[in-house]
Amino acid sequence: MNLRKKDKFTQIYFNETDPMMEIDTYNTALKRKLRKFAEEFPDLCRITEIDGDRMSVEIDKRRCWPKVTKPYSEERRQAIREAAKAHGIHTRAKPEGGPAHE
């Protein structure tokens, strides 16, 4: 069965007592990260099922947790931009065939 992108969910299951959580995902980047982590740390993460494009893993919930972040204020974003420019980190893609911006 060929699922549409909007039908490909990532689901995270855990409870308050079990030290492990289950992640069930179709997300390619997340599957890649989880597979690599499971190979490197088999005592903390194991692949439990691969079914077509879907992969399920059990992972120590101390190693993977939903992160909630506040948006940066405009002042903080500006300060980050200026610090990046001062350290030569701020770069923009140069248009192909056009003059380089300095």
MMTF fields as JSON, N, C-alpha, C and O atoms, coordinates in Angstrom:
{
  "mmtfVersion": "1.0.0",
  "mmtfProducer": "UNKNOWN",
  "numBonds": 407,
  "numAtoms": 408,
  "numGroups": 102,
  "numChains": 1,
  "numModels": 1,
  "chainsPerModel": [1],
  "groupsPerChain": [102],
  "chainIdList": ["A"],
  "bondAtomList": [4, 2, 8, 6, 12, 10, 16, 14, 20, 18, 24, 22, 28, 26, 32, 30, 36, 34, 40, 38, 44, 42, 48, 46, 52, 50, 56, 54, 60, 58, 64, 62, 68, 66, 72, 70, 76, 74, 80, 78, 84, 82, 88, 86, 92, 90, 96, 94, 100, 98, 104, 102, 108, 106, 112, 110, 116, 114, 120, 118, 124, 122, 128, 126, 132, 130, 136, 134, 140, 138, 144, 142, 148, 146, 152, 150, 156, 154, 160, 158, 164, 162, 168, 166, 172, 170, 176, 174, 180, 178, 184, 182, 188, 186, 192, 190, 196, 194, 200, 198, 204, 202, 208, 206, 212, 210, 216, 214, 220, 218, 224, 222, 228, 226, 232, 230, 236, 234, 240, 238, 244, 242, 248, 246, 252, 250, 256, 254, 260, 258, 264, 262, 268, 266, 272, 270, 276, 274, 280, 278, 284, 282, 288, 286, 292, 290, 296, 294, 300, 298, 304, 302, 308, 306, 312, 310, 316, 314, 320, 318, 324, 322, 328, 326, 332, 330, 336, 334, 340, 338, 344, 342, 348, 346, 352, 350, 356, 354, 360, 358, 364, 362, 368, 366, 372, 370, 376, 374, 380, 378, 384, 382, 388, 386, 392, 390, 396, 394, 400, 398, 404, 402],
  "bondOrderList": [1, 1, 1, 1, 1, 1, 1, 1, 1, 1, 1, 1, 1, 1, 1, 1, 1, 1, 1, 1, 1, 1, 1, 1, 1, 1, 1, 1, 1, 1, 1, 1, 1, 1, 1, 1, 1, 1, 1, 1, 1, 1, 1, 1, 1, 1, 1, 1, 1, 1, 1, 1, 1, 1, 1, 1, 1, 1, 1, 1, 1, 1, 1, 1, 1, 1, 1, 1, 1, 1, 1, 1, 1, 1, 1, 1, 1, 1, 1, 1, 1, 1, 1, 1, 1, 1, 1, 1, 1, 1, 1, 1, 1, 1, 1, 1, 1, 1, 1, 1, 1],
  "groupList": [{"groupName": "MET", "atomNameList": ["N", "CA", "C", "O"], "elementList": ["N", "C", "C", "O"], "formalChargeList": [0, 0, 0, 0], "bondAtomList": [1, 0, 2, 1, 3, 2], "bondOrderList": [1, 1, 2], "singleLetterCode": "M", "chemCompType": "L-PEPTIDE LINKING"}, {"groupName": "ASN", "atomNameList": ["N", "CA", "C", "O"], "elementList": ["N", "C", "C", "O"], "formalChargeList": [0, 0, 0, 0], "bondAtomList": [1, 0, 2, 1, 3, 2], "bondOrderList": [1, 1, 2], "singleLetterCode": "N", "chemCompType": "L-PEPTIDE LINKING"}, {"groupName": "LEU", "atomNameList": ["N", "CA", "C", "O"], "elementList": ["N", "C", "C", "O"], "formalChargeList": [0, 0, 0, 0], "bondAtomList": [1, 0, 2, 1, 3, 2], "bondOrderList": [1, 1, 2], "singleLetterCode": "L", "chemCompType": "L-PEPTIDE LINKING"}, {"groupName": "ARG", "atomNameList": ["N", "CA", "C", "O"], "elementList": ["N", "C", "C", "O"], "formalChargeList": [0, 0, 0, 0], "bondAtomList": [1, 0, 2, 1, 3, 2], "bondOrderList": [1, 1, 2], "singleLetterCode": "R", "chemCompType": "L-PEPTIDE LINKING"}, {"groupName": "LYS", "atomNameList": ["N", "CA", "C", "O"], "elementList": ["N", "C", "C", "O"], "formalChargeList": [0, 0, 0, 0], "bondAtomList": [1, 0, 2, 1, 3, 2], "bondOrderList": [1, 1, 2], "singleLetterCode": "K", "chemCompType": "L-PEPTIDE LINKING"}, {"groupName": "ASP", "atomNameList": ["N", "CA", "C", "O"], "elementList": ["N", "C", "C", "O"], "formalChargeList": [0, 0, 0, 0], "bondAtomList": [1, 0, 2, 1, 3, 2], "bondOrderList": [1, 1, 2], "singleLetterCode": "D", "chemCompType": "L-PEPTIDE LINKING"}, {"groupName": "PHE", "atomNameList": ["N", "CA", "C", "O"], "elementList": ["N", "C", "C", "O"], "formalChargeList": [0, 0, 0, 0], "bondAtomList": [1, 0, 2, 1, 3, 2], "bondOrderList": [1, 1, 2], "singleLetterCode": "F", "chemCompType": "L-PEPTIDE LINKING"}, {"groupName": "THR", "atomNameList": ["N", "CA", "C", "O"], "elementList": ["N", "C", "C", "O"], "formalChargeList": [0, 0, 0, 0], "bondAtomList": [1, 0, 2, 1, 3, 2], "bondOrderList": [1, 1, 2], "singleLetterCode": "T", "chemCompType": "L-PEPTIDE LINKING"}, {"groupName": "GLN", "atomNameList": ["N", "CA", "C", "O"], "elementList": ["N", "C", "C", "O"], "formalChargeList": [0, 0, 0, 0], "bondAtomList": [1, 0, 2, 1, 3, 2], "bondOrderList": [1, 1, 2], "singleLetterCode": "Q", "chemCompType": "L-PEPTIDE LINKING"}, {"groupName": "ILE", "atomNameList": ["N", "CA", "C", "O"], "elementList": ["N", "C", "C", "O"], "formalChargeList": [0, 0, 0, 0], "bondAtomList": [1, 0, 2, 1, 3, 2], "bondOrderList": [1, 1, 2], "singleLetterCode": "I", "chemCompType": "L-PEPTIDE LINKING"}, {"groupName": "TYR", "atomNameList": ["N", "CA", "C", "O"], "elementList": ["N", "C", "C", "O"], "formalChargeList": [0, 0, 0, 0], "bondAtomList": [1, 0, 2, 1, 3, 2], "bondOrderList": [1, 1, 2], "singleLetterCode": "Y", "chemCompType": "L-PEPTIDE LINKING"}, {"groupName": "GLU", "atomNameList": ["N", "CA", "C", "O"], "elementList": ["N", "C", "C", "O"], "formalChargeList": [0, 0, 0, 0], "bondAtomList": [1, 0, 2, 1, 3, 2], "bondOrderList": [1, 1, 2], "singleLetterCode": "E", "chemCompType": "L-PEPTIDE LINKING"}, {"groupName": "PRO", "atomNameList": ["N", "CA", "C", "O"], "elementList": ["N", "C", "C", "O"], "formalChargeList": [0, 0, 0, 0], "bondAtomList": [1, 0, 2, 1, 3, 2], "bondOrderList": [1, 1, 2], "singleLetterCode": "P", "chemCompType": "L-PEPTIDE LINKING"}, {"groupName": "ALA", "atomNameList": ["N", "CA", "C", "O"], "elementList": ["N", "C", "C", "O"], "formalChargeList": [0, 0, 0, 0], "bondAtomList": [1, 0, 2, 1, 3, 2], "bondOrderList": [1, 1, 2], "singleLetterCode": "A", "chemCompType": "L-PEPTIDE LINKING"}, {"groupName": "CYS", "atomNameList": ["N", "CA", "C", "O"], "elementList": ["N", "C", "C", "O"], "formalChargeList": [0, 0, 0, 0], "bondAtomList": [1, 0, 2, 1, 3, 2], "bondOrderList": [1, 1, 2], "singleLetterCode": "C", "chemCompType": "L-PEPTIDE LINKING"}, {"groupName": "GLY", "atomNameList": ["N", "CA", "C", "O"], "elementList": ["N", "C", "C", "O"], "formalChargeList": [0, 0, 0, 0], "bondAtomList": [1, 0, 2, 1, 3, 2], "bondOrderList": [1, 1, 2], "singleLetterCode": "G", "chemCompType": "PEPTIDE LINKING"}, {"groupName": "SER", "atomNameList": ["N", "CA", "C", "O"], "elementList": ["N", "C", "C", "O"], "formalChargeList": [0, 0, 0, 0], "bondAtomList": [1, 0, 2, 1, 3, 2], "bondOrderList": [1, 1, 2], "singleLetterCode": "S", "chemCompType": "L-PEPTIDE LINKING"}, {"groupName": "VAL", "atomNameList": ["N", "CA", "C", "O"], "elementList": ["N", "C", "C", "O"], "formalChargeList": [0, 0, 0, 0], "bondAtomList": [1, 0, 2, 1, 3, 2], "bondOrderList": [1, 1, 2], "singleLetterCode": "V", "chemCompType": "L-PEPTIDE LINKING"}, {"groupName": "TRP", "atomNameList": ["N", "CA", "C", "O"], "elementList": ["N", "C", "C", "O"], "formalChargeList": [0, 0, 0, 0], "bondAtomList": [1, 0, 2, 1, 3, 2], "bondOrderList": [1, 1, 2], "singleLetterCode": "W", "chemCompType": "L-PEPTIDE LINKING"}, {"groupName": "HIS", "atomNameList": ["N", "CA", "C", "O"], "elementList": ["N", "C", "C", "O"], "formalChargeList": [0, 0, 0, 0], "bondAtomList": [1, 0, 2, 1, 3, 2], "bondOrderList": [1, 1, 2], "singleLetterCode": "H", "chemCompType": "L-PEPTIDE LINKING"}],
  "groupTypeList": [0, 1, 2, 3, 4, 4, 5, 4, 6, 7, 8, 9, 10, 6, 1, 11, 7, 5, 12, 0, 0, 11, 9, 5, 7, 10, 1, 7, 13, 2, 4, 3, 4, 2, 3, 4, 6, 13, 11, 11, 6, 12, 5, 2, 14, 3, 9, 7, 11, 9, 5, 15, 5, 3, 0, 16, 17, 11, 9, 5, 4, 3, 3, 14, 18, 12, 4, 17, 7, 4, 12, 10, 16, 11, 11, 3, 3, 8, 13, 9, 3, 11, 13, 13, 4, 13, 19, 15, 9, 19, 7, 3, 13, 4, 12, 11, 15, 15, 12, 13, 19, 11],
  "groupIdList": [1, 2, 3, 4, 5, 6, 7, 8, 9, 10, 11, 12, 13, 14, 15, 16, 17, 18, 19, 20, 21, 22, 23, 24, 25, 26, 27, 28, 29, 30, 31, 32, 33, 34, 35, 36, 37, 38, 39, 40, 41, 42, 43, 44, 45, 46, 47, 48, 49, 50, 51, 52, 53, 54, 55, 56, 57, 58, 59, 60, 61, 62, 63, 64, 65, 66, 67, 68, 69, 70, 71, 72, 73, 74, 75, 76, 77, 78, 79, 80, 81, 82, 83, 84, 85, 86, 87, 88, 89, 90, 91, 92, 93, 94, 95, 96, 97, 98, 99, 100, 101, 102],
  "secStructList": [7, 7, 7, 7, 4, 4, 4, 7, 7, 3, 3, 3, 3, 7, 7, 1, 1, 7, 1, 3, 3, 3, 3, 3, 3, 7, 7, 2, 2, 2, 2, 2, 2, 2, 2, 2, 2, 2, 2, 2, 7, 6, 6, 6, 3, 3, 3, 3, 3, 3, 3, 6, 6, 3, 3, 3, 3, 3, 3, 3, 6, 6, 6, 7, 7, 7, 7, 7, 7, 7, 7, 7, 7, 2, 2, 2, 2, 2, 2, 2, 2, 2, 2, 2, 2, 2, 6, 6, 7, 7, 7, 7, 7, 7, 7, 6, 6, 1, 7, 7, 7, 7],
  "xCoordList": [0.845, 0.0, 0.887, 1.839, 0.579, 1.363, 0.653, -0.399, 1.229, 0.614, 1.011, 2.106, 0.097, 0.418, 1.265, 1.208, 2.051, 2.904, 2.111, 2.576, 0.941, 0.172, -0.346, -0.813, -0.271, -0.7, 0.47, 0.274, 1.676, 2.874, 3.205, 3.826, 2.793, 2.941, 4.228, 4.813, 4.655, 5.644, 4.909, 4.333, 4.938, 4.244, 5.247, 6.121, 5.109, 5.99, 5.116, 4.163, 5.447, 4.679, 5.581, 6.689, 5.098, 5.815, 4.866, 3.806, 5.264, 4.5, 5.466, 6.672, 4.951, 5.778, 6.675, 7.648, 6.385, 7.17, 8.22, 9.294, 7.934, 8.855, 10.033, 9.818, 11.263, 12.417, 12.586, 13.385, 11.839, 11.953, 10.732, 9.644, 10.938, 9.835, 9.872, 10.906, 8.751, 8.665, 8.444, 7.61, 9.201, 9.027, 8.686, 9.394, 7.606, 7.111, 7.081, 6.328, 7.883, 8.015, 8.195, 8.679, 7.787, 8.046, 9.124, 9.61, 9.496, 10.412, 11.811, 12.45, 12.279, 13.553, 14.737, 15.586, 14.804, 15.925, 15.933, 16.99, 14.76, 14.677, 15.034, 15.722, 14.579, 14.933, 16.449, 17.029, 17.077, 18.531, 19.239, 20.163, 18.81, 19.418, 19.213, 20.139, 17.992, 17.702, 18.465, 18.941, 18.584, 19.328, 20.799, 21.389, 21.375, 22.775, 22.96, 23.924, 22.032, 22.107, 21.984, 22.716, 21.067, 20.871, 22.115, 22.449, 22.8, 24.032, 25.142, 25.898, 25.234, 26.297, 26.026, 26.959, 24.756, 24.385, 23.252, 22.13, 23.535, 22.471, 21.824, 20.707, 22.509, 21.915, 20.907, 20.13, 20.92, 20.016, 18.909, 17.909, 19.079, 18.117, 18.142, 19.209, 16.949, 16.889, 15.728, 14.646, 15.977, 14.937, 14.035, 14.511, 12.746, 11.813, 11.048, 10.576, 10.923, 10.172, 10.503, 10.649, 10.615, 10.71, 9.648, 9.665, 8.721, 7.609, 7.475, 6.806, 8.1, 8.079, 8.813, 9.997, 8.117, 8.715, 8.665, 9.213, 8.019, 7.839, 8.862, 9.185, 9.36, 10.303, 9.873, 9.447, 9.989, 9.708, 10.961, 11.689, 11.205, 12.353, 11.911, 10.937, 12.648, 12.545, 13.831, 14.918, 13.715, 14.888, 14.744, 13.646, 15.853, 15.881, 15.352, 15.883, 14.314, 13.681, 14.539, 14.201, 15.647, 16.582, 17.424, 18.074, 17.422, 18.231, 17.445, 18.032, 16.142, 15.315, 14.075, 13.291, 13.89, 12.77, 12.262, 13.069, 10.961, 10.456, 10.981, 10.933, 11.468, 12.033, 11.087, 10.669, 10.756, 9.897, 10.752, 11.341, 10.817, 11.658, 10.831, 9.899, 11.188, 10.554, 11.151, 12.327, 10.379, 10.952, 11.913, 11.696, 12.971, 13.908, 13.255, 12.465, 13.582, 13.115, 13.885, 14.954, 13.349, 14.036, 15.393, 16.361, 15.484, 16.754, 17.792, 18.954, 17.367, 18.308, 18.734, 19.908, 17.806, 18.172, 19.173, 20.127, 18.96, 19.894, 21.27, 22.285, 21.319, 22.6, 23.323, 24.544, 22.589, 23.184, 23.737, 24.834, 22.982, 23.459, 24.762, 25.714, 24.79, 25.987, 27.189, 28.306, 26.971, 28.07, 28.587, 29.794, 27.676, 28.086, 28.899, 29.921, 28.452, 29.198, 30.577, 31.558, 30.665, 31.948, 32.93, 34.144, 32.399, 33.264, 33.376, 33.905, 32.882, 32.999, 32.122, 32.377, 31.106, 30.227, 29.081, 28.599, 28.647, 27.497, 27.882, 28.724, 27.27, 27.524, 26.196, 25.219, 26.176, 25.011, 25.475, 26.614, 24.59, 24.915, 25.152, 24.401, 26.193, 26.498, 25.687, 25.647, 25.041, 24.282, 25.233, 26.328, 24.789, 25.608, 25.812, 24.858, 27.063, 27.393, 27.355, 27.755, 26.888, 26.805, 28.018, 28.85, 28.121, 29.262, 29.167, 28.077, 30.313, 30.377, 30.098, 30.586, 29.314, 29.021, 30.032, 30.363, 30.517, 31.47, 30.87, 31.527],
  "yCoordList": [-1.18, 0.0, 1.239, 1.329, 2.173, 3.395, 4.525, 4.993, 4.963, 6.011, 7.395, 7.597, 8.344, 9.739, 10.273, 9.738, 11.327, 11.903, 12.279, 12.056, 12.836, 13.273, 12.096, 12.289, 10.897, 9.697, 8.971, 7.954, 9.497, 8.878, 9.588, 10.651, 9.004, 9.607, 9.169, 8.139, 9.963, 9.545, 9.546, 10.553, 8.399, 8.271, 7.873, 7.036, 8.486, 8.219, 7.748, 8.425, 6.585, 6.007, 5.82, 5.296, 6.255, 5.982, 6.15, 6.762, 5.594, 5.815, 6.277, 6.358, 6.577, 7.165, 6.15, 6.548, 4.868, 3.884, 3.165, 2.842, 2.913, 2.158, 3.033, 4.17, 2.545, 3.356, 3.491, 4.303, 2.7, 2.732, 3.412, 3.405, 3.998, 4.541, 3.861, 3.34, 3.868, 3.303, 4.439, 5.319, 4.401, 5.372, 4.588, 3.654, 4.97, 4.345, 5.44, 6.403, 5.316, 6.442, 6.01, 4.919, 6.911, 6.812, 7.816, 7.773, 8.714, 9.808, 9.279, 8.667, 9.515, 8.973, 9.452, 8.648, 10.739, 11.271, 10.706, 10.363, 10.611, 10.06, 8.581, 8.113, 7.841, 6.417, 6.248, 5.362, 7.096, 7.03, 7.275, 6.543, 8.297, 8.614, 7.487, 7.104, 6.956, 5.884, 4.608, 3.909, 4.303, 3.112, 3.237, 2.289, 4.395, 4.632, 4.535, 3.937, 5.128, 5.082, 3.646, 3.241, 2.871, 1.474, 0.637, -0.254, 0.911, 0.186, 0.523, -0.353, 1.796, 2.254, 1.918, 1.643, 1.94, 1.726, 0.694, 1.049, -0.571, -1.585, -1.821, -2.334, -1.455, -1.617, -0.504, -0.628, 0.583, 1.713, 1.831, 2.51, 1.178, 1.328, 0.079, -0.431, -0.414, -1.564, -1.408, -0.945, -1.801, -1.785, -2.985, -4.118, -2.74, -3.827, -4.295, -5.431, -3.428, -3.815, -2.889, -1.678, -3.485, -2.726, -3.317, -4.509, -2.461, -2.905, -1.922, -0.897, -2.228, -1.314, -0.037, -0.07, 1.099, 2.4, 2.743, 3.764, 1.909, 2.204, 1.442, 0.287, 2.119, 1.488, 1.782, 2.894, 0.769, 0.929, 0.619, -0.326, 1.423, 1.182, 1.343, 2.033, 0.692, 0.951, 1.651, 1.198, 2.756, 3.542, 4.009, 4.324, 4.049, 4.562, 5.991, 6.835, 6.263, 7.581, 8.71, 9.88, 8.381, 9.44, 9.912, 10.954, 9.166, 9.491, 10.197, 10.751, 10.183, 10.759, 11.334, 10.602, 12.616, 13.248, 14.411, 15.145, 14.594, 15.747, 17.055, 17.254, 17.918, 19.192, 20.319, 20.418, 21.159, 22.31, 23.556, 23.753, 24.387, 25.578, 26.832, 26.842, 27.871, 29.163, 29.816, 29.602, 30.599, 31.307, 32.398, 33.002, 32.64, 33.711, 35.065, 35.221, 36.033, 37.393, 37.971, 37.474, 39.007, 39.663, 40.181, 40.126, 40.685, 41.19, 40.07, 40.266, 38.896, 37.779, 37.293, 36.985, 37.218, 36.795, 37.763, 37.343, 39.059, 40.064, 39.904, 39.99, 39.675, 39.483, 38.245, 38.262, 37.182, 35.962, 36.242, 35.794, 36.983, 37.336, 38.124, 37.838, 39.119, 39.96, 39.168, 39.37, 38.275, 37.442, 36.518, 36.313, 35.961, 35.083, 35.848, 35.353, 37.048, 37.87, 38.208, 38.152, 38.559, 38.926, 37.756, 37.957, 36.535, 35.352, 34.686, 33.581, 35.356, 34.834, 33.624, 32.879, 33.419, 32.262, 32.583, 31.705, 33.815, 34.219, 34.207, 34.995, 33.323, 33.26, 33.157, 32.63, 33.652, 33.515, 32.862, 33.045, 32.108, 31.454, 32.534, 33.504, 32.346, 33.284, 32.875, 31.695, 33.838, 33.487, 32.946, 33.469, 31.901, 31.295, 32.275, 32.848, 32.455, 33.33, 34.797, 35.62, 35.156, 36.558, 36.967, 36.126, 38.243, 38.709, 38.198, 38.018, 37.975, 37.538, 38.738, 39.84, 38.517, 39.566, 39.485, 38.395, 40.62, 40.625, 41.254, 41.349],
  "zCoordList": [0.0, 0.0, 0.0, 0.776, -0.855, -0.982, -0.243, -0.679, 0.877, 1.693, 1.205, 0.682, 1.388, 1.109, 2.263, 3.37, 2.013, 3.053, 4.292, 5.41, 4.119, 5.283, 6.108, 7.231, 5.571, 6.295, 6.969, 7.634, 6.795, 7.379, 8.69, 8.691, 9.781, 11.099, 11.788, 11.449, 12.754, 13.736, 15.064, 15.474, 15.727, 17.004, 18.072, 17.846, 19.237, 20.364, 21.517, 21.905, 22.059, 23.153, 24.363, 24.248, 25.529, 26.765, 27.934, 27.811, 29.074, 30.29, 31.367, 31.131, 32.532, 33.586, 34.291, 34.93, 34.198, 34.945, 34.107, 34.614, 32.851, 31.996, 31.574, 31.155, 31.668, 31.275, 29.756, 29.288, 28.996, 27.535, 26.928, 27.504, 25.754, 24.959, 23.603, 23.187, 22.924, 21.586, 20.598, 20.811, 19.527, 18.442, 17.195, 16.82, 16.562, 15.347, 14.29, 14.431, 13.23, 12.298, 10.848, 10.545, 9.976, 8.541, 8.125, 6.995, 9.031, 8.714, 8.408, 9.264, 7.193, 6.735, 7.567, 7.951, 7.849, 8.624, 10.04, 10.569, 10.65, 12.003, 12.004, 12.911, 11.005, 10.915, 10.807, 11.435, 10.014, 9.847, 11.18, 11.537, 11.913, 13.209, 14.209, 14.924, 14.253, 15.192, 14.845, 15.739, 13.559, 13.135, 13.543, 14.06, 13.309, 13.67, 15.188, 15.666, 15.938, 17.395, 17.893, 18.795, 17.314, 17.71, 17.426, 18.207, 16.326, 16.001, 16.992, 17.413, 17.359, 18.25, 19.719, 20.474, 20.125, 21.524, 21.628, 21.988, 21.318, 21.307, 22.677, 22.747, 23.763, 25.09, 25.413, 26.36, 24.625, 24.863, 23.824, 24.056, 22.687, 21.591, 20.727, 20.385, 20.377, 19.469, 18.505, 18.867, 17.292, 16.264, 16.528, 16.612, 16.658, 16.965, 15.736, 15.693, 14.738, 13.547, 12.386, 12.552, 11.218, 9.967, 9.053, 8.743, 8.626, 7.795, 6.637, 6.766, 5.52, 4.387, 4.732, 5.069, 4.653, 4.957, 6.447, 6.861, 7.253, 8.678, 9.513, 9.236, 10.54, 11.453, 12.884, 13.197, 13.759, 15.179, 15.972, 15.666, 16.99, 17.869, 19.32, 19.622, 20.198, 21.627, 22.005, 21.648, 22.727, 23.092, 24.533, 24.99, 25.231, 26.593, 26.558, 25.835, 27.333, 27.208, 27.763, 27.587, 28.431, 28.843, 27.656, 27.741, 26.561, 25.385, 24.294, 23.364, 24.398, 23.337, 23.981, 24.586, 23.863, 24.535, 23.685, 23.115, 23.588, 22.832, 23.428, 24.642, 22.592, 23.036, 22.644, 21.49, 23.6, 23.352, 23.544, 24.607, 22.526, 22.609, 22.369, 21.564, 23.077, 22.874, 21.632, 21.338, 20.904, 19.755, 20.242, 21.292, 19.471, 19.798, 19.555, 18.624, 20.386, 20.157, 18.978, 18.624, 18.379, 17.265, 17.727, 16.968, 18.96, 19.491, 19.573, 19.215, 20.048, 20.159, 18.779, 18.573, 17.833, 16.467, 15.857, 15.201, 16.071, 15.544, 16.19, 15.5, 17.498, 18.192, 17.658, 17.505, 17.377, 16.818, 15.424, 15.091, 14.603, 13.257, 13.327, 12.601, 14.209, 14.333, 14.838, 14.363, 15.788, 16.291, 15.191, 15.068, 14.392, 13.296, 12.258, 11.781, 11.909, 10.952, 11.484, 10.742, 12.765, 13.381, 13.387, 13.365, 13.417, 13.438, 12.06, 11.944, 11.028, 9.665, 9.392, 8.445, 10.194, 10.022, 9.081, 8.366, 9.077, 8.277, 6.798, 6.367, 6.03, 4.594, 3.865, 4.397, 2.676, 1.812, 0.525, 0.094, -0.077, -1.34, -2.399, -2.496, -3.177, -4.264, -5.49, -5.839, -6.145, -7.342, -8.421, -8.625, -9.095, -10.126, -11.275, -11.801, -11.65, -12.768, -12.431, -13.254, -11.251, -10.866, -10.038, -9.696, -9.716, -8.935, -7.499, -6.956, -6.909, -5.516, -4.617, -4.87, -3.573, -2.601, -1.473, -1.006, -1.041, 0.065, 1.273, 2.31]
}
